[in-house]
Amino acid sequence: MIRHPRVGITLLAFLQAMMWSPAQSQQETVRGDTAPFLVVLGIAQDGGTPQAGTKEHLGWTDPAFKRFATSLALVDPVSHQRWIFDSTPDFREQLHQLDEIAPAEGKPGLAGILLTHAHIGHYPGLMHLGHEAMGASGVPVYAMPRMRDYLRDNGPWSQLVHYENIVLMPLADGVTGQLNERLSITPFLVPHRQEYSEVIGFRIQGPNRSALFIPDIDSWEEWDEAGTHIEEMIAEVDVAFLDGTFFDDGEIPGRDMSGFPHPFIAHSMDRFAELPPEEKAKVRFIHLNHTNPALWSDSDASKSVLEKGFHLAVEGERIGL
């Protein structure tokens, strides 16, 4: 059963039993550049842009036309802690990008990696933590029960657990976890293909503002049937990163896209058309497929998103919390 994050409460005893590790207390007042922030490390669908097998694409020779797979980083400048949401095939470049934005000591200098699910764009970057690569030690990887079992019981991921490159940490649907004194996250189940694991989104709470991260979902209407309404969730946060994989039907020539398990951006904008302007402005579409014309700022699709009062996630964008 899918539950709205509002019903999730912080259960100290539960989290302690489930191995949550409270971070060192921070007493500083949140002002100016001491505020935690999210930074967008990637906006593309799992395969990135250009995708493998794409023979002619400007991205092969011009980095301006390259887009990394979807990931967010969470940074606390006071505690100097950093977390990454999902570990993509572009993890190597994204970690370097994060090091440029908010340097940290150690390998890889992460307080944790928070996984949404076991599709190829969301966890394979864990391989870079292994002894064949950076040889990380004890990196907390937060995941739902099936996702933890999948990593623990299947190679090569099980080797990361065996060698203690990573330490699997529990997430539970609707249960809020404190990352440190100023930051918390609430995972929640979403309807999407679950071949190997659950699929979740996150509500991210800072001292001043909050954000929603839902990179993959089948449809908003399926959620309606379960009693969860995306409009209510948008109303409760300051920024909402939402699944924008495809722009509209007909985007992929020769294929009927009506049954694709993602809400088209065009459909989402129609659904949200009656929202007040301040609610629309919270939405940032993310996880764009390489065929999605909204990837490019000079496209009619991209311009239409902005004209209708919504936004598209941009790599390098920072959101203060």
C-alpha positions, 0 to 999 in steps of 0.5 A: 500500500502506498502511503503519503509521506505526511503520515511518516513520523520520526520513530527514534526507537525504530531508527536506532533498531534499524541502524540509523547513525545520528550525525554529530550535533550542529548548533550553528545558526543557519544563515547565508552560505551556511544553509544546506543545499541540493545541487543537480548532478544530472537530469537525463534518463538512465542511459544519459545523453547521448546514449550508447549506440547513438552514432551522430550526436553533438554530445560526442564531441561537444560537452555542452550537448552531453547530459548525465543520468539523473542524480542530486547531491545534498550538501551541509556546509556546516557539518561538511557532509555530502550525500548523493541521491542515486549512484548513476553510470555517470557517478565518476564524473558526478562525484568529481563535479561535487568535489569541485562544488563542495570539497570533502576529505577522504574517499569518496567523502560521502556521508551516504548514498540514497537509492531510489531503485534497481533500474540501470540508471540509479545504482550501477555507479556503486561499482566505482566504490569497489577495490578495482576502483577507488577502494572506498571503506564503509560508505553508507548506502541507504535502501529499501528492504528488497533493494538491500537484499538485491545488493547483498545477494547478487554479484558484483554488488555483494562483493562491495558488501563483503569487502565493506566498501559499502554498509547497507543502511535501512529505509522504510516507507513513510518513516523519516530519518535524520541525516544530521541535526539539520537534515532529514529524508522521508522515503515513500513508495511509488508505482513503477516497475519493480523487477528487482526492488521497490521504487521510491521517491524522497521528501528532503527536509532542511532547516528552512525549506524542503524538496521532493524527488520523484525521478520515476513513476508510472502515472499520477493517476495510479497514485490517485487510486491509492489515495495519494495526490501529487498536487498535495505533495507539491503543496507541502514542499518548496521545490518538486523534482518530478519524472519528466522522462518523455515530453509527449506521445509520438516522441519516438518514431514508429512506436505507440507510447500510450502505455509507457510507464511514465507521465508525459511532461505534456500530460503533467502540465495539463493536469497541473494547469489549474494550480496557482502560479506559485505551485507551478513554479515549484515543479522541475521536470527531471530524468529526461530521455535522450529523445525528449526535446525539452533537454535543449533550452532552445527547443519549442518543448522547453520554451512551452514548459517555461511559458506555462509556468513550470521549470526544467532541472538544470545540471549545476543548479543549486536549491537552498534548504 
